[in-house]
Amino acid sequence: CFHKIGSTAIHADTMTMFRTILACVALCGMLTEIAALNVRQNGSRRSLLEGVMTAATAAVVAPQLAVAEETSMTDVYFGVGCYWHIQHEFVEGERKMLGRSDAQLTSMTGYAGGTKIGSEGRVCYHNMQQIADYGRLGHGEVVGMSIPQSKIGDFAELYFSLFNPRTKDRVDPMDRGGEYRSLLGLPGGTSHASYPAVLEAAAKAGFTLKEGKGNDGDTLGTQSVWVYDTAKFPFYQAEVYHQFHNDFQSPAYGKAYNNIANQAFADGRLKVTGCPDRV
């Protein structure tokens, strides 16, 4: 496991460096072309110098922009049915695709997609006190995470692989209602730069994406997913009790996985929500 994680991280860094080198080589080639063109047009050493400076500036700035695009972290969320199982799968995705350790994981269960919140900004799981019930507020269960913008398409592919491949529905169809609808959130929603990659992943899996308006209904039997703008429909972290929890779809994930919740709470990645909870 450690070898796999290390190899993934090294591979990602190597690919980023390789792309940067290629960009530099290409832009350095431009330097010669621009300089030669200026000399032909103006026939002066000053023009040659200006051409060199223009190309050199581009050679420095463009690779930096490429690296920034590669490493820019973006907050997104995905939901399909009960969030316990979905969190585990995205944790595995962070480990395998990003080489993250338990102390670096960002996938947390939560709620999103509603138009209302409770008092003190709370959104809570169903509870006996009926405090800020997420279902009544129009939210669905999701898993929020912070990932490189360049990886959004890859995580979208992971998301669509979590549906039942035969029925194209969530793996827990016994859970009914808008709380368990299929949904995802991106900054800007359908206008986000990586939305085409998400759209491609959806089409490949046989799903239709629909712009969410908030408080949207269940998607069971429709092969569709609501898309939300995270600025308008932000992520609300779920209670600590619901983090890194075993589910009903798989064998128990083990104490090491369950204890990540305690580690994340201790280091501040998980917060007190103000909802009925174990902390």
Summary of the structure (lengths in Angstrom):
residues: 279
radius of gyration: 23.2
end to end distance: 31.5
largest distance: 83.3
contacts: 904
relative contact order: 0.14
helix: 48%
strand: 14%
